[in-house]
Amino acid sequence: MDRIMSIASKHQLKVVEDCAQSVGASYKSRPLGSIGHIGIYSLQLNKTITAGEGGAVVTNDPILFERAARFHDLGALRPGHAKVLGQSKLDWFISPQYRLNEFSGGVLLAQARKLDTIVEAVRSNARRVYEGIRDLPGVRLRRLPDPDGELGSAVFVGFSTKDHCERYMARMKEENVPAYRPAGSVILPVLPHIEKKTTVHPAWPSFNTQRGKSVQYGAPCCPRTIDILARFAGVSLHPKFTRQDTDDIVAAIRKVYPTIT
């Protein structure tokens, strides 16, 4: 088969949600992005829906809305955002320029209209894979806090050791159904530029305060997380996968998993 595609105090923000790969998912009937004061979505090419590049911020807080609108657009508040806001409460401030271009906006509009269809297709594929492997003796599936709200973009299985996980991934690759560990920005503290606190300029204030200098990143700050993620591997699921594709995934997992455990 072709390669499978792949809180804070009351005086701060209660939750800042990173919903990068979870557009369309929910938790206890609440869409991700609506649970805390502010939510962010990534819209690059391998997310649930895409604008080709870019992202989005969602909030019900008018101050946060205005700050986000101004921050992304040279400190200005354009008529469209001003109309949504009702009345400006902030002054101009110096800020960067992160406006989404019109062409990407058109792509995103078309994608947003298909979101429900895309989400249902991914969830349907995930259900078929889960149903196909759930009876495997000793199978260890990733815990789902809210199965009904789970997006299902990947089905992960766990192992007792990192070596077992690596052998599983190698064997799955031989079956032409690649499996991968959780990747990307899942463990930010171990990324070299985070651990070294590398900013756009040495005088950037983030880590030049007494508190900022005291913060230590790197593997010692999250050993349990690193250990858990090193023992899980998953197959990504795509909304365009056919029943044959999901059958192939199930067949590969059923063939390989028992030989590892």
Backbone torsions as a table, in degrees:
resi	resn	phi	psi	omega
1	MET	NA	147.8	179.0
2	ASP	-59.7	159.9	-176.8
3	ARG	-58.3	125.8	179.6
4	ILE	-68.0	123.0	-179.5
5	MET	-63.2	139.8	179.3
6	SER	-88.4	NA	NA
7	ILE	NA	-126.9	-160.7
8	ALA	147.9	158.1	-173.9
9	SER	-66.8	171.2	-180.0
10	LYS	-60.6	-28.5	-177.3
11	HIS	-85.8	-2.0	174.3
12	GLN	-115.0	-152.5	176.9
13	LEU	-92.8	132.0	-179.1
14	LYS	-60.6	-48.8	179.0
15	VAL	-147.1	134.2	167.0
16	VAL	-111.6	111.7	-173.0
17	GLU	-91.8	133.3	169.8
18	ASP	-103.7	103.6	-176.1
19	CYS	-102.7	34.1	-169.3
20	ALA	-50.1	-46.2	-177.3
21	GLN	-112.1	23.6	-171.4
22	SER	-128.2	23.4	175.1
23	VAL	-60.2	123.1	-178.5
24	GLY	101.6	-16.1	177.9
25	ALA	-82.6	165.5	179.8
26	SER	-145.9	164.8	175.5
27	TYR	-134.0	115.1	-177.3
28	LYS	52.8	48.4	176.0
29	SER	72.5	6.7	176.9
30	ARG	-108.4	123.4	-179.6
31	PRO	-59.2	138.8	175.6
32	LEU	-61.7	133.3	-174.0
33	GLY	109.2	-15.7	-178.2
34	SER	-110.0	1.0	-172.6
35	ILE	-84.6	-39.1	-177.8
36	GLY	-104.7	-167.4	179.5
37	HIS	-69.9	-32.6	-176.1
38	ILE	-149.9	144.8	178.8
39	GLY	-133.0	153.0	178.4
40	ILE	-128.8	145.6	178.3
41	TYR	-125.0	138.9	170.5
42	SER	-94.0	139.4	-177.2
43	LEU	-125.0	27.8	177.3
44	GLN	-79.7	-178.7	-161.4
45	LEU	-64.1	-23.5	-177.4
46	ASN	-106.9	26.2	175.5
47	LYS	-96.8	176.0	-176.0
48	THR	-56.2	-50.3	169.5
49	ILE	-125.5	157.7	-171.8
50	THR	-139.8	149.6	169.3
51	ALA	-106.8	10.1	-172.5
52	GLY	90.8	-40.3	177.0
53	GLU	-165.1	166.8	177.1
54	GLY	105.7	-169.4	-179.4
55	GLY	-164.1	-176.2	-177.8
56	ALA	-145.4	151.8	176.0
57	VAL	-119.2	136.1	177.7
58	VAL	-126.7	139.1	179.7
59	THR	-163.6	153.3	172.4
60	ASN	-102.1	-0.2	-178.1
61	ASP	-89.9	117.2	-176.2
62	PRO	-61.6	-33.8	178.7
63	ILE	-69.3	-45.4	177.7
64	LEU	-62.8	-39.4	177.9
65	PHE	-59.2	-49.2	-177.7
66	GLU	-65.8	-41.2	178.5
67	ARG	-62.1	-41.5	179.4
68	ALA	-65.7	-44.4	180.0
69	ALA	-61.2	-44.3	179.9
70	ARG	-69.4	-40.2	-177.7
71	PHE	-61.5	-37.3	-175.0
72	HIS	-84.0	-4.0	-173.0
73	ASP	-139.9	55.8	172.9
74	LEU	61.0	20.1	179.9
75	GLY	86.1	0.6	-178.0
76	ALA	-89.2	166.8	173.3
77	LEU	-126.7	102.7	-175.5
78	ARG	-70.8	159.7	-177.5
79	PRO	-53.8	-39.1	-179.9
80	GLY	-62.1	-45.6	178.4
81	HIS	-70.2	-37.7	178.8
82	ALA	-62.6	-36.6	178.8
83	LYS	-65.6	-41.3	178.1
84	VAL	-66.2	-41.6	-176.2
85	LEU	-69.9	-36.3	-179.1
86	GLY	94.8	-56.0	179.3
87	GLN	-150.6	128.6	179.9
88	SER	-69.3	138.9	178.9
89	LYS	-117.4	-5.4	-175.7
90	LEU	-123.0	158.5	174.0
91	ASP	-92.4	170.2	173.1
92	TRP	-58.5	150.5	169.4
93	PHE	-147.5	157.4	-179.2
94	ILE	-70.2	129.5	-176.7
95	SER	-154.8	168.6	179.9
96	PRO	-79.9	-170.6	-178.3
97	GLN	-128.7	106.7	-179.2
98	TYR	-123.8	32.2	-179.6
99	ARG	-64.3	142.2	174.0
100	LEU	-82.0	136.0	-179.0
101	ASN	-74.9	163.1	-174.6
102	GLU	-62.8	-37.2	-178.8
103	PHE	-66.9	-43.5	177.0
104	SER	-64.9	-36.3	177.3
105	GLY	-62.3	-37.9	177.4
106	GLY	-65.5	-40.9	176.9
107	VAL	-62.3	-44.8	-178.9
108	LEU	-63.8	-39.7	178.6
109	LEU	-60.2	-45.0	178.4
110	ALA	-63.7	-41.1	179.3
111	GLN	-66.1	-41.6	-179.2
112	ALA	-61.0	-35.6	178.6
113	ARG	-67.8	-20.6	179.5
114	LYS	-102.0	5.1	-173.1
115	LEU	-56.1	-48.4	-177.9
116	ASP	-59.9	-40.5	178.8
117	THR	-64.9	-43.7	-179.8
118	ILE	-63.5	-46.7	-178.6
119	VAL	-61.8	-43.6	-179.4
120	GLU	-64.4	-38.1	179.0
121	ALA	-64.8	-43.7	179.4
122	VAL	-64.5	-44.7	-179.6
123	ARG	-64.3	-38.1	178.9
124	SER	-63.3	-43.0	178.0
125	ASN	-64.0	-41.4	179.9
126	ALA	-64.5	-40.6	178.8
127	ARG	-59.7	-42.2	-179.1
128	ARG	-64.2	-39.4	179.2
129	VAL	-69.3	-45.6	178.2
130	TYR	-58.7	-45.7	179.7
131	GLU	-62.8	-32.0	-177.6
132	GLY	-77.5	-18.8	-176.3
133	ILE	-121.3	-5.1	-173.8
134	ARG	-62.3	-27.0	-177.3
135	ASP	-89.4	3.8	178.0
136	LEU	-62.9	128.1	-180.0
137	PRO	-56.5	125.5	176.2
138	GLY	74.8	7.0	-176.7
139	VAL	-64.1	136.4	-179.2
140	ARG	-114.3	106.5	-179.1
141	LEU	-95.8	154.3	176.1
142	ARG	-62.1	135.5	180.0
143	ARG	-68.0	133.5	178.9
144	LEU	-111.0	105.5	-178.8
145	PRO	-58.9	-30.2	179.1
146	ASP	-144.3	85.3	-176.3
147	PRO	-54.8	-36.9	-178.1
148	ASP	-67.7	-27.8	-179.8
149	GLY	-95.9	-5.3	-179.2
150	GLU	-61.9	135.7	178.6
151	LEU	-73.8	-41.3	178.1
152	GLY	84.6	27.2	-177.8
153	SER	-73.8	-11.3	174.9
154	ALA	-158.6	149.2	177.0
155	VAL	-112.9	113.2	-176.4
156	PHE	-101.7	143.1	172.1
157	VAL	-123.3	150.3	-175.4
158	GLY	-113.2	161.9	-177.8
159	PHE	-136.1	164.5	-177.3
160	SER	-77.1	-25.3	-178.8
161	THR	-136.6	160.3	175.7
162	LYS	-63.9	-37.5	179.9
163	ASP	-62.9	-42.0	177.3
164	HIS	-59.8	-42.2	-179.9
165	CYS	-62.4	-43.3	-180.0
166	GLU	-64.4	-39.0	177.2
167	ARG	-65.3	-38.9	177.4
168	TYR	-60.5	-46.6	-179.4
169	MET	-63.4	-39.3	178.5
170	ALA	-64.3	-43.6	-179.9
171	ARG	-67.8	-38.2	177.8
172	MET	-64.5	-36.7	177.3
173	LYS	-63.0	-37.2	176.7
174	GLU	-62.8	-30.0	177.9
175	GLU	-84.3	3.8	-179.4
176	ASN	63.1	28.1	174.5
177	VAL	-128.9	78.1	-173.9
178	PRO	-58.8	141.4	174.5
179	ALA	-121.6	144.4	-175.6
180	TYR	-133.0	152.7	171.3
181	ARG	-72.4	159.4	171.6
182	PRO	-56.1	129.6	-172.5
183	ALA	-133.3	-167.6	180.0
184	GLY	79.7	-126.8	-175.9
185	SER	-100.2	27.4	-176.1
186	VAL	-69.0	-27.7	176.5
187	ILE	-128.4	76.5	-176.8
188	LEU	-57.8	-38.7	-175.0
189	PRO	-60.8	-20.0	-177.5
190	VAL	-93.7	-6.4	177.2
191	LEU	-67.6	135.6	-173.7
192	PRO	-52.8	-43.6	-177.2
193	HIS	-72.4	-24.4	174.7
194	ILE	-77.0	-47.2	-179.8
195	GLU	-59.0	-38.6	-179.5
196	LYS	-86.7	-3.2	-180.0
197	LYS	56.4	44.9	-179.1
198	THR	-80.3	119.4	-179.1
199	THR	-113.4	174.8	-176.4
200	VAL	-61.3	-25.5	177.5
201	HIS	-148.0	142.8	-179.0
202	PRO	-55.0	-27.9	-178.7
203	ALA	-89.6	3.5	179.0
204	TRP	-56.3	132.5	-168.1
205	PRO	-72.6	-14.8	-172.4
206	SER	-48.7	-44.9	-174.8
207	PHE	-117.4	15.8	-179.5
208	ASN	-97.3	-3.6	173.8
209	THR	-81.6	168.1	178.6
210	GLN	-60.4	-42.5	179.4
211	ARG	-67.2	-42.9	-179.5
212	GLY	-60.6	-39.4	179.7
213	LYS	-70.6	-25.4	-178.3
214	SER	-80.2	-18.5	-179.2
215	VAL	-71.4	131.0	179.7
216	GLN	-118.2	127.5	176.7
217	TYR	-108.0	179.9	-179.5
218	GLY	114.5	175.6	-176.2
219	ALA	-55.4	-36.4	-178.7
220	PRO	-61.0	-19.3	-176.5
221	CYS	-88.0	-9.2	180.0
222	CYS	-148.5	53.3	-176.9
223	PRO	-63.9	-36.5	-177.8
224	ARG	-68.0	-41.7	178.0
225	THR	-61.2	-45.7	179.8
226	ILE	-60.1	-42.8	-179.7
227	ASP	-63.3	-44.0	-179.4
228	ILE	-64.0	-48.9	-176.5
229	LEU	-67.1	-27.0	178.5
230	ALA	-72.1	-12.1	-178.1
231	ARG	-111.0	13.9	177.0
232	PHE	-124.9	140.6	176.0
233	ALA	-140.8	144.2	-176.6
234	GLY	-137.7	157.4	175.3
235	VAL	-101.1	127.0	179.0
236	SER	-73.4	147.2	179.7
237	LEU	-119.6	141.5	-175.8
238	HIS	-119.2	144.5	-179.4
239	PRO	-61.8	-21.4	-179.2
240	LYS	-89.9	-0.4	178.3
241	PHE	-62.0	139.5	176.4
242	THR	-88.6	172.7	175.2
243	ARG	-60.3	-35.9	178.0
244	GLN	-63.7	-38.5	177.7
245	ASP	-60.8	-47.0	-179.1
246	THR	-69.5	-33.6	175.1
247	ASP	-62.6	-39.6	178.0
248	ASP	-64.3	-39.2	178.5
249	ILE	-63.7	-47.0	179.0
250	VAL	-59.7	-45.3	-178.8
251	ALA	-61.3	-41.1	-179.8
252	ALA	-66.0	-43.9	-179.8
253	ILE	-65.4	-42.4	-179.7
254	ARG	-65.4	-30.5	179.1
255	LYS	-77.3	-42.6	-171.4
256	VAL	-87.1	-44.9	-171.9
257	TYR	-55.3	-46.4	-179.2
258	PRO	-62.7	-26.8	-179.8
259	THR	-75.8	-18.2	-178.3
260	ILE	-91.8	-41.4	-176.2
261	THR	-85.7	NA	NA
